[in-house]
């Protein structure tokens, strides 16, 4: 993993004129810095522009006039990032293994079946699950497959847009531990609406606030992620963050 | 089983109706009379049925192929959409009955004109259903593929096309259901063989029982074609959701 953190670049999105979608100003003029090899959590109310920022970084949305995405090594992010969404986005015509191998399939590369099976095992699926179709898997298992698919891409930068919000709380808890372990050393931008998730996983927490919104940095509890959920300092920070988001 | 019982019920009603009203057989023959005609002319009818079946199957194959080609072209070629979409609509706006004489004129009295007619009828549902499916790929999937640096061709062939297969299957089911229309209309306009031709001949000689016999065979063939198509599509696309089927099996 150390080799990876050396190669994982940090990046910075700068929007000198903010961003408007459909005539409405969504983001105020702002900059969002995501440090290399760390997990940066981005919180904010619905519609605050969290997903928009991730999509800008992923190149899924065109940058507004003057907008830039700069990296710490001055090479473009394209080809170096993996994207994980709220929906598992598993394709129904492939089994779990085939979904993990989707990237290689789309690019026409030779599939590394051994590594895919290994990743499926790491996210907690047994051998028999690999041949199951998405319809045969539970929501939590599907999201595990999606996590394995994201890791299979083996990209230094990982953008996650509310990746665990569609699963139940205990599953989410387990998936967070898994993700923190398996994503170590990568540059991660994690969009979430769950204060606890941000406080457990993030090295850095940003909150999108105001209208139009701009990111503000908050302090994180001591300790390295994944932080234990029962830590009193973390729970106090959660209450504070929740009130801040609800304000 | 229930379908068989329903068919039997209708036949009994029909038989009873012809008995009760003493309907002359040249207007409405009894099922029994139709069955006799069917048995007596079985060899001739079977020969004609084979011709119609070949026309239907050839039309289905050609129409499905052309329909898929059209849908893929529309999906892949942005500039072509403006030109091809009106063409697609015109192919259906002009009633096939109206162009049937022309096709017979150009392609002759043989199978060619009937296959062409069936192809024109089948082409449209396949093209529109598949094209609709190709357009409706989940946006999240396209984003995902984009983040995976999928080349443009892979987006079409490895994402849009498999995602559109259930829609294509709907189109093919409709196509299988309307395939007999093209073939039979073609045979009415001008032919030397086929069930449609046989029906015209029988009509001219007031042989209503033969007409019904031909119709019966046509209906059986249409049913067989639809159910075979449906079965094959289910097997080919096992992941397509079918909430009605799962409702039946869970009962």
Interface residues (C-beta under 8 A of the other chain):
Chain A: X55 X58 X59 X60 X78 X79 X81 X82 X83 X85 X87 X89 X91 X92 X93 X102 X103 X105 X106 X107 X108 X133 X135 X153 X159
Chain B: X138 X140 X141 X143 X144 X145 X146 X147 X148 X149 X150 X151 X154 X155 X158 X159 X162 X163 X165 X237 X239 X241
